[in-house]
Amino acid sequence: MSTSAFAGEIILNSDQTDPAPKQAMEELIAGFEEVHPDISVKWNNFDHEGYKSAIRNFLTAEAPDVAAWYAGNRMAPFVNAGLFEDVSDVWEDNGLNDQLKSAAASMTIDGKKWGVPYTFYQWGIYYRKDIFAEQGITPPKTWKELLAACAKLQEAGITPFTIGSKALWPTAGWFDYMDLRVNGYEFHMDLTSGKIPYTDERVKAVFDKWAELVEPGYFVANHAAIDWQDAIPHLVQGKAAMYLMGNFAVATMKGGGLTDEQIGFLQFPEITPDLPMAEEAPTDTFHIPSGAKNKEDAKKFLAYLASPEAQTRMNKTLGQLPVNSQSETPEDPYLDAGFQMLSNAYALAQFYDRDAPAAMAKAGMEGFQEFMVKPDKADAILERLEKVRARVYK
């Protein structure tokens, strides 16, 4: 059967069943069909969990022309299995190496690009501007300044950081940022892809630094018993001054009664001097399966998806950030701060439970939570994680 039989239609599989993502996709498809009236898009929309198992099947059996997925180490297995198409030409032909520069590292394997990113959101430290002002604290830019701010807050009877680690994943944000700032992006990617032992001295160095916050009691007590939402009242009531979290938490902070005048955002401070600043920004992407029947039109779709205009429109609906640095910044002080930070980032990590395989992520996050409760157990925790690594990455 000739490929021309498929000309004029692309089949797109994704998992955008929540209201905002569903609307954003509908708008994206309508916009694309308007620019390309000779191409129609057939959209198959799956629920999140169903999609994870479905993608493994349809990439090998009945590949669509375009499929939604994620950047970084989540993308690697499909690239290594030869199931995703090299789309470096889409990047070249559309000026994406410049416009999508901050996400380039997380889309590159073997010097080639394997998809197009369209949305992400920032992580960072949200803090009480009014409390900082009362205590005469300037937002810290270095680790030394952060430790000094923590000591000052604790002296005033305010816990420096709130966190809820019952669901484990908030601890991963801490581990990721500590490793990105102590050892850098390349090391962090090598660690989460199983190439570095957890007993390596450089991993121990991350826990030694982290202990400088854990041991003096700079985190709220009993955090292992509360979820991330339950950690927010500490911030609202002024019992704690800072929260390392994703931007989605702002809505809950405002729901608790905090205003834009009270909430500030700061980049996670530098630890190792002159190390390029990578950030934590989970990134959603689209790919062309290698078994796609209409790759020519699929590439047109990716090019449209990558454009500043399409990304501005989609992210306005999503309430997230466009990856294209030429897109319009959302009218929101936190998204605006995040957009500036991420557009200038050296590289983007995806989050520990996306960058590491599921079994490693579960054991890792259990270990991080245990460390935050019992920092003296660091060596035993790392030895345990090393056994898991040896088993998981066979």
Summary of the structure (lengths in Angstrom):
residues: 394
radius of gyration: 21.7
end to end distance: 40.4
largest distance: 75.1
contacts: 1345
relative contact order: 0.19
helix: 53%
strand: 15%
